Structures are given as structure tokens and as C-alpha cells.
């Protein structure tokens, strides 16, 4: 088994996933690993892409493009964490697309969208009117945050990434990720404190 390719995936796939398959060269093994990555991370990439652009077909095309480019590579030795690599690739490909359309000037201009019907937030609240009002206020407050703070909240709390992983996806340092998250939480607490006083 090629240790370099396994290391490149940060041991994300268990030995048995690879040991059970007979490979005919490095390229065959690389394609199999990319197939496993596609199955494992498709939903993650799709959901993250939809937060950056609300065009579902475009996001699906970008996922295909990312994996097509990876398949054409000879190896993935320089990729230390495939999940982070894929998230960053999605962010960059969407930015490049809109930059070519001249719709945005910088990556910071990209709107990070958390829709009002985001099911993940609804699970935190019961169905009574007071709880739903809190839910709506939470989403409004989150959507009023700067884009980078919204992305950090999403990647940290919803997708479970560490600050180091977030820093790699967003091309910032881990301390900036921690500081942005702390600012976001302070703003959310202030907003919810005002609701409680009403």
C-alpha cells in the first residue's frame, strides 16, 4: 500500500477500505481514494457551496470540476487533509467564477448565505411562537454578521471544523478564526439579551 497517498488523506479512510481492493498501479489507487472522497464529502461540499451561491446546478458543476481536476493529477502527496482541501477548492472555484463574471471584486465581497429555513437551526427550538421568534432573531443576527464571521460560525458549529482547519479553508490564521468566533458569540449574546428584556 502506498503510504504517501494514505498520509495525504490524513488517514481519513481506514486500512480495510483500501486493503480489500486490488489496485493496478498508483493511478488506480488514487482514483479509488478520490471516489471514496467524493462519496464522503459530496454533501459537505454541496451544502458549503450553497452558502456561497444559491445556484444548485452551478455548485454541482463545481464539485464535478474539482474532482475532475483531482483525477487528472498524478498524485495527491501534497494534500495533507482532503476535507480542508475540498472546502477551500469550492470556495476558490466559486470566487473565480464570480470574479470572471465581474460580479465581485474580492473574495470578501461574496455573500455567505444562511437561508431562513435552515433546518439545522430549527432543531434547537420548539415549535411554539416564542421559540420560533428566537429562531428568526438568531438567523437575522447571524445574517447581519460580516461574511467571514458567518462562515466561521457555520464551519465551527455546524461542520465541526477546528480553528486550524477553518484557517486553512479561509486562508486566515487560527487566532483570527478564534477572535472572529468570539466576536460573533458576543454579538449573538447581546442580541438575545435584548430579546429577553422585552
C-alpha positions in Angstrom: 0.0 0.0 0.0 1.3 3.5 -0.8 1.9 5.2 2.5 2.2 8.6 0.8 -1.3 8.5 -0.6 -2.7 7.3 2.7 -0.9 10.1 4.5 -2.2 12.6 2.0 -5.7 11.8 3.1 -4.8 12.3 6.7 -5.8 8.7 7.5 -9.4 9.6 6.7 -10.1 6.2 5.2 -9.5 3.1 7.2 -7.0 0.5 6.2 -9.8 -2.0 5.4 -11.3 0.4 2.8 -8.0 0.2 0.9 -6.8 -3.3 1.8 -10.0 -5.0 0.5 -9.4 -3.7 -3.0 -6.8 -4.9 -5.5 -5.1 -2.0 -7.3 -3.4 -2.0 -10.7 -0.9 0.8 -10.1 -0.8 4.1 -8.3 -3.3 5.8 -10.6 -5.9 3.1 -9.9 -5.5 3.5 -6.2 -5.6 7.3 -6.5 -8.9 7.1 -8.4 -10.4 4.8 -5.8 -9.4 7.1 -3.0 -10.9 10.0 -4.9 -14.1 8.0 -5.4 -14.3 7.4 -1.6 -13.6 11.1 -1.0 -16.4 12.0 -3.4 -18.9 9.8 -1.6 -17.8 11.0 1.8 -17.7 14.8 1.1 -20.2 15.4 -1.6 -22.9 16.7 0.8 -20.4 18.8 2.7 -19.2 20.5 -0.5 -22.7 20.9 -1.8 -24.0 22.5 1.4 -21.0 24.7 1.7 -21.2 25.8 -1.9 -24.9 26.7 -1.5 -23.9 29.1 1.3 -21.7 30.9 -1.1 -24.0 30.9 -4.1 -27.7 29.9 -4.3 -27.3 28.2 -7.7 -27.6 24.5 -7.1 -26.7 23.4 -10.6 -23.6 25.6 -10.5 -22.5 24.1 -7.2 -22.9 20.6 -8.6 -20.9 21.5 -11.7 -18.2 22.9 -9.5 -18.0 19.7 -7.4 -17.6 17.8 -10.7 -14.9 20.2 -11.8 -12.9 19.9 -8.5 -12.9 16.1 -8.7 -12.1 16.0 -12.4 -9.1 18.2 -11.8 -8.0 15.9 -8.9 -8.4 12.8 -11.1 -6.1 14.3 -13.7 -3.3 14.8 -11.1 -0.6 12.2 -10.9 -0.8 12.1 -7.1 -2.1 14.0 -4.1 1.0 13.8 -2.0 1.0 17.5 -1.1 -2.6 17.4 0.2 -2.4 16.9 4.0 -6.2 17.0 4.6 -8.6 16.2 1.8 -11.6 17.6 3.5 -10.0 21.0 4.0 -8.6 20.9 0.5 -12.0 20.3 -1.0 -13.7 23.1 1.0 -11.0 25.5 0.1 -11.2 24.5 -3.6 -15.0 25.0 -3.5 -14.6 28.5 -2.0 -11.9 29.4 -4.6 -13.8 28.0 -7.6 -16.9 30.0 -6.8 -14.9 33.1 -6.2 -13.0 32.6 -9.5 -16.3 32.1 -11.3 -17.9 35.3 -10.0 -14.6 37.3 -10.4 -14.6 36.3 -14.1 -18.2 37.5 -14.3 -17.0 40.7 -12.7 -19.8 40.3 -10.1 -17.3 40.6 -7.2 -14.0 42.4 -6.7 -12.6 40.3 -3.8 -13.4 37.1 -2.0 -14.6 39.1 1.0 -17.4 40.5 -1.2 -19.0 37.1 -1.5 -22.2 36.9 0.5 -22.3 33.8 2.8 -26.0 32.8 2.8 -27.8 31.0 5.7 -31.4 30.7 4.5 -34.3 31.5 6.8 -35.5 27.9 6.6 -32.2 26.4 7.6 -33.3 23.1 9.3 -30.2 22.8 11.4 -31.2 25.9 13.4 -34.8 24.8 13.7 -33.8 21.7 15.6 -32.6 23.9 18.5 -36.1 25.4 19.1 -39.5 24.0 19.9 -42.5 24.9 17.7 -44.1 27.5 20.0 -44.3 31.1 18.9 -41.8 32.4 21.4 -39.2 29.8 20.4 -39.8 30.5 16.7 -39.3 34.2 17.3 -36.0 33.4 18.9 -35.1 31.3 15.9 -35.9 34.1 13.5 -34.0 36.6 15.5 -31.0 34.3 15.7 -31.0 33.9 11.9 -31.4 37.6 11.3 -28.5 38.3 13.7 -26.3 35.7 12.1 -27.1 37.1 8.6 -26.2 40.6 9.8 -22.7 39.4 10.7 -19.8 40.0 8.3 -19.4 37.2 5.8 -16.2 35.8 7.4 -17.8 35.6 10.8 -20.8 33.8 9.3 -18.5 31.3 7.6 -16.6 30.7 10.8 -19.8 30.1 12.8 -21.0 27.7 10.1 -17.7 25.8 9.8 -17.1 25.6 13.5 -20.6 24.8 14.9 -22.3 23.1 12.0 -19.5 21.4 10.2 -17.3 20.7 13.3 -14.1 22.1 11.9 -11.3 23.2 14.3 -9.9 26.7 14.2 -6.8 25.3 12.4 -8.9 23.7 9.7 -11.0 26.9 9.4 -7.9 28.9 9.0 -6.8 26.7 6.1 -10.2 26.9 4.4 -10.5 30.7 4.7 -6.8 31.5 4.4 -6.5 33.2 7.7 -4.6 32.4 10.9 -6.2 30.3 13.6 -6.2 33.2 16.1 -8.2 35.3 13.7 -10.7 32.4 13.5 -11.0 32.3 17.3 -11.3 36.1 17.6 -14.0 36.2 14.9 -15.9 33.5 16.6 -15.7 35.2 19.9 -17.0 38.5 18.4 -19.9 36.6 16.8 -20.9 35.0 20.0 -20.7 38.3 21.9 -23.0 39.9 19.3 -25.4 37.0 19.5 -25.5 37.1 23.3 -26.1 40.9 23.2 -29.0 40.4 20.7 -30.5 37.6 22.8 -30.1 39.6 26.0 -32.2 42.4 24.4 -34.9 40.0 23.4 -35.1 38.6 27.0 -35.5 42.1 28.4 -38.6 42.7 26.2 
